[in-house]
Amino acid sequence: MDSVITYRRYLHRIPELDNDLPKTTAFVQSKLEPLRCQISNPICGSVCAFFDAGKPETVAFRADMDALPETEETGLSFTSEHPGRMHACGHDGHTAMALTLAEYVSQHLEELPRNVLFLFQPAEETTGGAGRLCESGILERRRVRRIFGVHLWPGLPEGAVWAKPGPQMARASQVTIHVTGKSVHISKAAEGRDALLAAVELVQQAMAMEREALPREEPRVLRFGQMTSGDARNVVSGHTELLGCLRSFSDTSFALLRKRLGEVCDRVERTTGCDVKLHLSEGYPPVWNHEGLFAEVCSGLGEGVVSLLSQPALAAEDFSFYQQYVPGVFFFLGVGDTPQLHANTFAFDDEQVLPMGVEFLKKLLYLP
């Protein structure tokens, strides 16, 4: 298990962003080349490794490789060597575990019940590299019939694996609203149309809508994290931009919230005289664990190997794109009481957590 620690710490030093992962992909490919696999690069920033066991179907494992635009403040001895970039979401750990599992597969290929495909993908944090990898056709070409993924998760016991059937992570969409009014000097405010005031009213109405649109027990969130408005303190704002996120766990709920938000924008436009334009990105689908495959995992691994989550997480993940193509299950691997994901202080005990993660992934290889 020394490999998984070595790999993680090397990757942690060289964080790269989005689809531009030259050092990361070169490292991953260098570790795969000695193994008994066929390597391909279906999309920019990806590395895929197919281990042919001569079986009619294939199991796939996903690892995401991209980092975040954060300045690391962990104080680790293997801290980021790329200023302003950091593996603050654990993707270095995901990739290291997948590489270590690939080495195991290469050594035990003849005894495995399925072929194995490793998908090292870019852009999980940005534009959804998983979606483009699926569109490349690699799942069909390699006859993938099931796929698994793991994400390090703060707040869960170190090395423990958690999941649930059905919805596990949210559908996420970026919300952008442009409010255009009429800018005038504040001494003539009555002659203007205040885009800042309209935006404040819009946010208040949107928050009330989010609370009332769905049953209280159904998880969802609509929040705005950034508002930019105006040019000067003594001038009525002529333009405001609101940036936020909308998350829910079903397409039906998402469609309803989207419709109701549009109605809020229309109402504010009518009452304030400002022009209001709403745009929602398509975002990532919800991570929805295939109920049948989840049951097979729990039955095959035995009681207590996977703990059952009581509630889905309002975070989003592009692993969900794979689940649109083949049955898939996504797991959380606990890292204990650590800073939250995306924090520039995020760190975990890799010597404790990652070997346990690899041992869990090995068990998935042998499921009937």
C-alpha positions, -999 to +999 in steps of 0.1 A: +000+000+000+030+023-001+021+030-037-012+047-030+004+071-005+034+079-029+010+085-058-013+107-038+015+129-025+031+133-059-002+143-075-009+167-046+022+186-055+012+192-092-025+203-091-038+213-126-072+227-136-101+218-159-090+200-191-054+212-190-037+184-171-004+177-189+017+167-158-011+148-142-020+127-173+017+121-180+022+107-145-010+086-147+000+072-181+035+065-169+022+042-141-002+025-165+022+018-193+040-012-176+006-029-169-013-053-190-038-028-204-047-008-235-043+029-230-064+055-248-071+092-246-107+096-258-110+133-249-086+161-240-072+156-205-083+120-201-065+087-197-084+054-200-070+019-193-087-013-205-078-046-189-091-074-211-098-106-191-115-122-221-150-118-205-182-106-223-187-076-200-167-049-182-168-031-149-156+005-149-140+026-122-139+064-124-112+087-110-113+125-115-079+143-118-085+181-119-079+204-090-092+238-078-080+274-081-072+277-044-040+288-027-031+260-003-028+267+034-025+232+048+012+233+058+017+198+044+053+187+036+040+179+001+021+211-005+012+223-039+040+235-061+017+253-084+007+287-069-030+293-068-039+257-074-047+230-049-062+195-047-089+208-022-115+182-032-095+149-028-091+141-065-054+133-059-066+106-035-092+093-060-066+090-087-040+074-065-065+047-054-075+040-090-038+037-100-032+013-071-062-007-080-051-009-117-018-024-105-037-050-086-059-058-116-029-063-138-015-089-114-048-108-109-065-104-143-071-141-149-091-145-117-115-116-123-151-122-134-151-092-157-129-070-179-119-038-161-119-002-175-104+027-156-116+062-166-092+090-155-112+121-164-107+159-164-130+188-156-152+174-128-150+207-111-159+228-141-176+216-173-183+179-166-155+158-183-176+127-175-203+138-200-178+143-228-161+109-220-195+092-222-202+109-255-169+095-269-185+060-269-159+044-248-185+027-225-201+010-254-169+001-271-156-016-239-190-032-231-193-016-197-223-029-178-216-013-144-195+015-130-183+026-096-169+057-082-156+069-047-153+104-032-135+113-001-160+128+024-154+149+055-175+142+086-177+104+081-155+080+101-120+074+086-120+046+060-157+039+064-178+036+032-212+051+029-239+053+002-276+049-004-298+036-031-315+062-053-307+099-049-273+105-033-262+138-047-281+167-062-287+180-097-269+213-098-275+243-121-257+277-121-282+306-120-273+339-136-297+369-135-292+402-151-313+432-139-311+463-161-326+496-149-320+532-155-290+550-139-294+585-127-278+607-100-292+598-066-306+634-063-330+624-091-337+589-079-374+590-088-365+594-124-344+562-125-351+525-123-331+510-094-315+477-105-300+472-071-333+476-053-350+453-078-324+426-073-328+427-036-365+423-040-359+394-064-337+376-039-362+380-011-390+366-033-368+338-046-360+327-011-397+326-001-404+306-032-377+281-025-392+274+009-428+271-003-425+254-038-418+219-025-427+198+005-405+208+035-390+173+037-377+173+001-341+185+000-333+214-023-315+247-022-316+280-041-290+305-030-272+335-045-236+338-035-226+369-055-242+402-064-225+429-085-242+463-089-237+500-096-209+524-104-209+548-075-224+554-041-243+585-053-257+570-085-288+548-088-276+514-101-284+508-137-274+471-137-271+443-113-258+407-118-268+379-095-249+346-094-262+316-076-270+279-076-301+258-078-300+222-066-326+194-062-329+156-065-352+150-094-359+164-128-395+171-118-385+192-088-359+210-108-384+219-135-408+232-109-382+253-092-370+266-125-405+276-136-413+293-103-380+313-104-389+325-138-423+336-124-405+356-097-383+373-123-414+382-144-431+396-113-401+418-103-398+430-139-435+441-139-434+458-105-400+476-108-399+485-145-365+469-147-356+444-174-348+410-158-331+382-178-327+347-162-303+320-174-298+285-158-271+262-170-281+226-176-256+215-150-250+180-138-278+154-134-284+141-099-262+112-087-288+084-086-274+051-074-290+022-094-312+004-069-306-031-083-268-028-085-267-012-050-286-043-037-261-066-054-232-047-038-246-049-003-255-086-008-222-095-023-200-077+002-219-087+032-235-067+061-216-037+074-192-031+045-213-002+032-231+019+057-264+035+047-267+072+044-298+087+059-300+117+037-286+126+002-260+154-001-268+187-017-234+187-034-231+178-071-209+154-090-205+147-127-203+109-120-240+112-126-234+114-164-220+078-163-252+067-145-272+080-175-255+053-196-250+023-174-260+012-138-236+028-114-231+033-076-212+062-061-197+058-026-184+083+000-152+073+017-149+089+052-119+110+061-130+119+096-132+154+112-114+175+086-120+209+069-147+208+043-141+200+007-130+230-014-115+247+017-079+257+011-071+239+044-086+206+033-063+177+044-067+142+056-048+112+069-039+095+036-020+067+054-051+058+073-078+064+047-065+055+012-053+019+019-088+012+033-103+027+002-082+005-021-092-026-001-129-017-006-125-012-043-108-046-046-139-062-032-160-046-059-139-064-086-151-098-074-188-092-072-207-120-090 
